[in-house]
Amino acid sequence: MVILTKLLIYYWKDYLQNEVDFEIKQGPKIKTLIQVCQDLSENEAKEREVKSLIKAGKELKCKDLVIISRDKEGEEIIDKVKIKFVPLWKWLLK
C-alpha cells in the first residue's frame, strides 16, 4: 500500500516585510523553507535572502533552510543556523 502525503506550497511574509519565496508544508508541519535568488555574489542580496530565511525558520520552527541560486553550492552556518545553497540545475534534477 502506498500512502501519498500532499505537499502544500505557501509564501511567507512578516509585518516587517521580510519574505520567503516558498514555505513547503507536509501535513501540519513545515518541511522546508526556500529562497530563490539568481545572483548571490552581491553581499546585499545574500544578506537580504539569508536574513528573511533565518527569521522565518525561527518563527515557523523549521530547520531545513535552502537558497536556490544560479551556481552557489554548499552549506554555511550563519547565526548558528545551517543554510544549504543549491544551484538551480541540481535542485531541478532532484
C-alpha angles and dihedrals in degrees: 000000000000120000115196117204114209117233116213121203122210140167119237128211131163131207091267090058094252106149142188120205099219132020108186115203127191108190109316093334126089103231104183141000116211132192121189121206125163097208124026095171092099110078092218093058094046093047092050094050094044094046093054093044094051092046092050092044092055095043094046095037093237122146100182101089119170135180115196115202141158097271116342115119132178142052132284132188108222120175088349091304124116115228122187119214115204129180112236094240091055094046091051091054093056 
